[in-house]
Amino acid sequence: MPVRFRLGELLEERQVEPIGQSELARESGVSFATVNAIANNRTAQVSLETLDKLSAALTRLLKRAVQPGELVERVSERRGKRG
């Protein structure tokens, strides 16, 4: 079963205004290119350190606890359903 990143969905979660990729890059210390690649599911590998930085920044920006595991999800190959 493939795994996909949920970063794009989390960026849209903020009620007042979605979080921009540039804002997340600045807040997390992760490059814009990396944030963009993850948000658009254009990468297959992300370090645990990067996931930790992104989840810490999202915790501050969304004002709720965001765990690194929220950034990924398993997707069923047969039906394209999230699992």
PyMOL commands that place a pseudoatom at each C-alpha (Angstrom):
pseudoatom trace, name=CA, resn=MET, resi=1, chain=A, elem=C, hetatm=0, pos=[0.000, 0.000, 0.000]
pseudoatom trace, name=CA, resn=PRO, resi=2, chain=A, elem=C, hetatm=0, pos=[1.431, 3.387, -0.927]
pseudoatom trace, name=CA, resn=VAL, resi=3, chain=A, elem=C, hetatm=0, pos=[1.781, 6.233, 1.520]
pseudoatom trace, name=CA, resn=ARG, resi=4, chain=A, elem=C, hetatm=0, pos=[0.983, 9.818, 0.635]
pseudoatom trace, name=CA, resn=PHE, resi=5, chain=A, elem=C, hetatm=0, pos=[1.609, 13.127, 2.347]
pseudoatom trace, name=CA, resn=ARG, resi=6, chain=A, elem=C, hetatm=0, pos=[-1.266, 15.133, 3.832]
pseudoatom trace, name=CA, resn=LEU, resi=7, chain=A, elem=C, hetatm=0, pos=[0.603, 18.435, 4.113]
pseudoatom trace, name=CA, resn=GLY, resi=8, chain=A, elem=C, hetatm=0, pos=[-1.546, 20.178, 1.489]
pseudoatom trace, name=CA, resn=GLU, resi=9, chain=A, elem=C, hetatm=0, pos=[-4.689, 19.338, 3.474]
pseudoatom trace, name=CA, resn=LEU, resi=10, chain=A, elem=C, hetatm=0, pos=[-3.170, 20.549, 6.728]
pseudoatom trace, name=CA, resn=LEU, resi=11, chain=A, elem=C, hetatm=0, pos=[-2.190, 23.860, 5.137]
pseudoatom trace, name=CA, resn=GLU, resi=12, chain=A, elem=C, hetatm=0, pos=[-5.866, 24.415, 4.256]
pseudoatom trace, name=CA, resn=GLU, resi=13, chain=A, elem=C, hetatm=0, pos=[-7.017, 23.662, 7.808]
pseudoatom trace, name=CA, resn=ARG, resi=14, chain=A, elem=C, hetatm=0, pos=[-6.504, 27.147, 9.258]
pseudoatom trace, name=CA, resn=GLN, resi=15, chain=A, elem=C, hetatm=0, pos=[-9.919, 28.791, 9.570]
pseudoatom trace, name=CA, resn=VAL, resi=16, chain=A, elem=C, hetatm=0, pos=[-9.156, 32.449, 8.852]
pseudoatom trace, name=CA, resn=GLU, resi=17, chain=A, elem=C, hetatm=0, pos=[-6.663, 32.045, 6.013]
pseudoatom trace, name=CA, resn=PRO, resi=18, chain=A, elem=C, hetatm=0, pos=[-4.904, 28.925, 4.714]
pseudoatom trace, name=CA, resn=ILE, resi=19, chain=A, elem=C, hetatm=0, pos=[-1.231, 28.612, 5.587]
pseudoatom trace, name=CA, resn=GLY, resi=20, chain=A, elem=C, hetatm=0, pos=[0.980, 29.356, 2.604]
pseudoatom trace, name=CA, resn=GLN, resi=21, chain=A, elem=C, hetatm=0, pos=[3.890, 27.127, 1.700]
pseudoatom trace, name=CA, resn=SER, resi=22, chain=A, elem=C, hetatm=0, pos=[6.275, 30.089, 2.055]
pseudoatom trace, name=CA, resn=GLU, resi=23, chain=A, elem=C, hetatm=0, pos=[4.934, 30.823, 5.535]
pseudoatom trace, name=CA, resn=LEU, resi=24, chain=A, elem=C, hetatm=0, pos=[5.422, 27.202, 6.583]
pseudoatom trace, name=CA, resn=ALA, resi=25, chain=A, elem=C, hetatm=0, pos=[8.937, 27.147, 5.110]
pseudoatom trace, name=CA, resn=ARG, resi=26, chain=A, elem=C, hetatm=0, pos=[9.897, 30.273, 7.090]
pseudoatom trace, name=CA, resn=GLU, resi=27, chain=A, elem=C, hetatm=0, pos=[8.284, 29.041, 10.315]
pseudoatom trace, name=CA, resn=SER, resi=28, chain=A, elem=C, hetatm=0, pos=[9.782, 25.535, 10.104]
pseudoatom trace, name=CA, resn=GLY, resi=29, chain=A, elem=C, hetatm=0, pos=[13.230, 26.254, 8.686]
pseudoatom trace, name=CA, resn=VAL, resi=30, chain=A, elem=C, hetatm=0, pos=[12.548, 23.739, 5.900]
pseudoatom trace, name=CA, resn=SER, resi=31, chain=A, elem=C, hetatm=0, pos=[13.262, 24.953, 2.361]
pseudoatom trace, name=CA, resn=PHE, resi=32, chain=A, elem=C, hetatm=0, pos=[10.369, 26.124, 0.212]
pseudoatom trace, name=CA, resn=ALA, resi=33, chain=A, elem=C, hetatm=0, pos=[11.306, 23.519, -2.424]
pseudoatom trace, name=CA, resn=THR, resi=34, chain=A, elem=C, hetatm=0, pos=[10.974, 20.720, 0.147]
pseudoatom trace, name=CA, resn=VAL, resi=35, chain=A, elem=C, hetatm=0, pos=[7.673, 22.042, 1.527]
pseudoatom trace, name=CA, resn=ASN, resi=36, chain=A, elem=C, hetatm=0, pos=[6.327, 22.342, -2.021]
pseudoatom trace, name=CA, resn=ALA, resi=37, chain=A, elem=C, hetatm=0, pos=[7.444, 18.832, -2.975]
pseudoatom trace, name=CA, resn=ILE, resi=38, chain=A, elem=C, hetatm=0, pos=[5.810, 17.334, 0.123]
pseudoatom trace, name=CA, resn=ALA, resi=39, chain=A, elem=C, hetatm=0, pos=[2.606, 19.379, -0.225]
pseudoatom trace, name=CA, resn=ASN, resi=40, chain=A, elem=C, hetatm=0, pos=[2.241, 18.226, -3.834]
pseudoatom trace, name=CA, resn=ASN, resi=41, chain=A, elem=C, hetatm=0, pos=[3.255, 14.601, -3.164]
pseudoatom trace, name=CA, resn=ARG, resi=42, chain=A, elem=C, hetatm=0, pos=[6.268, 14.869, -5.459]
pseudoatom trace, name=CA, resn=THR, resi=43, chain=A, elem=C, hetatm=0, pos=[8.726, 13.161, -3.156]
pseudoatom trace, name=CA, resn=ALA, resi=44, chain=A, elem=C, hetatm=0, pos=[9.019, 9.626, -1.851]
pseudoatom trace, name=CA, resn=GLN, resi=45, chain=A, elem=C, hetatm=0, pos=[11.369, 10.283, 1.068]
pseudoatom trace, name=CA, resn=VAL, resi=46, chain=A, elem=C, hetatm=0, pos=[11.319, 12.786, 3.887]
pseudoatom trace, name=CA, resn=SER, resi=47, chain=A, elem=C, hetatm=0, pos=[13.614, 12.669, 6.899]
pseudoatom trace, name=CA, resn=LEU, resi=48, chain=A, elem=C, hetatm=0, pos=[12.206, 12.306, 10.390]
pseudoatom trace, name=CA, resn=GLU, resi=49, chain=A, elem=C, hetatm=0, pos=[13.880, 15.613, 11.248]
pseudoatom trace, name=CA, resn=THR, resi=50, chain=A, elem=C, hetatm=0, pos=[11.934, 17.361, 8.470]
pseudoatom trace, name=CA, resn=LEU, resi=51, chain=A, elem=C, hetatm=0, pos=[8.648, 15.797, 9.600]
pseudoatom trace, name=CA, resn=ASP, resi=52, chain=A, elem=C, hetatm=0, pos=[9.409, 16.939, 13.146]
pseudoatom trace, name=CA, resn=LYS, resi=53, chain=A, elem=C, hetatm=0, pos=[10.170, 20.515, 12.035]
pseudoatom trace, name=CA, resn=LEU, resi=54, chain=A, elem=C, hetatm=0, pos=[6.997, 20.678, 9.938]
pseudoatom trace, name=CA, resn=SER, resi=55, chain=A, elem=C, hetatm=0, pos=[4.782, 19.284, 12.695]
pseudoatom trace, name=CA, resn=ALA, resi=56, chain=A, elem=C, hetatm=0, pos=[6.262, 21.711, 15.249]
pseudoatom trace, name=CA, resn=ALA, resi=57, chain=A, elem=C, hetatm=0, pos=[5.666, 24.670, 12.911]
pseudoatom trace, name=CA, resn=LEU, resi=58, chain=A, elem=C, hetatm=0, pos=[2.120, 23.509, 12.123]
pseudoatom trace, name=CA, resn=THR, resi=59, chain=A, elem=C, hetatm=0, pos=[1.447, 23.191, 15.858]
pseudoatom trace, name=CA, resn=ARG, resi=60, chain=A, elem=C, hetatm=0, pos=[2.319, 26.876, 16.262]
pseudoatom trace, name=CA, resn=LEU, resi=61, chain=A, elem=C, hetatm=0, pos=[0.477, 28.034, 13.135]
pseudoatom trace, name=CA, resn=LEU, resi=62, chain=A, elem=C, hetatm=0, pos=[-2.692, 25.977, 13.666]
pseudoatom trace, name=CA, resn=LYS, resi=63, chain=A, elem=C, hetatm=0, pos=[-2.670, 26.496, 17.431]
pseudoatom trace, name=CA, resn=ARG, resi=64, chain=A, elem=C, hetatm=0, pos=[-3.237, 22.778, 18.057]
pseudoatom trace, name=CA, resn=ALA, resi=65, chain=A, elem=C, hetatm=0, pos=[-0.955, 19.809, 18.526]
pseudoatom trace, name=CA, resn=VAL, resi=66, chain=A, elem=C, hetatm=0, pos=[0.104, 18.335, 15.180]
pseudoatom trace, name=CA, resn=GLN, resi=67, chain=A, elem=C, hetatm=0, pos=[1.918, 15.001, 15.376]
pseudoatom trace, name=CA, resn=PRO, resi=68, chain=A, elem=C, hetatm=0, pos=[4.386, 13.953, 12.646]
pseudoatom trace, name=CA, resn=GLY, resi=69, chain=A, elem=C, hetatm=0, pos=[2.132, 10.991, 11.851]
pseudoatom trace, name=CA, resn=GLU, resi=70, chain=A, elem=C, hetatm=0, pos=[-0.624, 13.378, 10.725]
pseudoatom trace, name=CA, resn=LEU, resi=71, chain=A, elem=C, hetatm=0, pos=[1.536, 14.355, 7.759]
pseudoatom trace, name=CA, resn=VAL, resi=72, chain=A, elem=C, hetatm=0, pos=[1.269, 10.924, 6.123]
pseudoatom trace, name=CA, resn=GLU, resi=73, chain=A, elem=C, hetatm=0, pos=[-1.447, 8.387, 5.406]
pseudoatom trace, name=CA, resn=ARG, resi=74, chain=A, elem=C, hetatm=0, pos=[-1.654, 4.981, 3.792]
pseudoatom trace, name=CA, resn=VAL, resi=75, chain=A, elem=C, hetatm=0, pos=[-3.721, 4.751, 0.601]
pseudoatom trace, name=CA, resn=SER, resi=76, chain=A, elem=C, hetatm=0, pos=[-5.235, 1.547, -0.773]
pseudoatom trace, name=CA, resn=GLU, resi=77, chain=A, elem=C, hetatm=0, pos=[-3.887, 0.784, -4.269]
pseudoatom trace, name=CA, resn=ARG, resi=78, chain=A, elem=C, hetatm=0, pos=[-6.989, -1.093, -5.416]
pseudoatom trace, name=CA, resn=ARG, resi=79, chain=A, elem=C, hetatm=0, pos=[-9.620, 1.506, -4.747]
pseudoatom trace, name=CA, resn=GLY, resi=80, chain=A, elem=C, hetatm=0, pos=[-7.651, 4.657, -4.131]
pseudoatom trace, name=CA, resn=LYS, resi=81, chain=A, elem=C, hetatm=0, pos=[-9.296, 4.894, -0.722]
pseudoatom trace, name=CA, resn=ARG, resi=82, chain=A, elem=C, hetatm=0, pos=[-7.524, 6.231, 2.294]
pseudoatom trace, name=CA, resn=GLY, resi=83, chain=A, elem=C, hetatm=0, pos=[-6.724, 3.616, 4.874]
for i in range(1, 83): cmd.bond("trace and resi %d" % i, "trace and resi %d" % (i + 1))
show_as sticks, trace
zoom trace
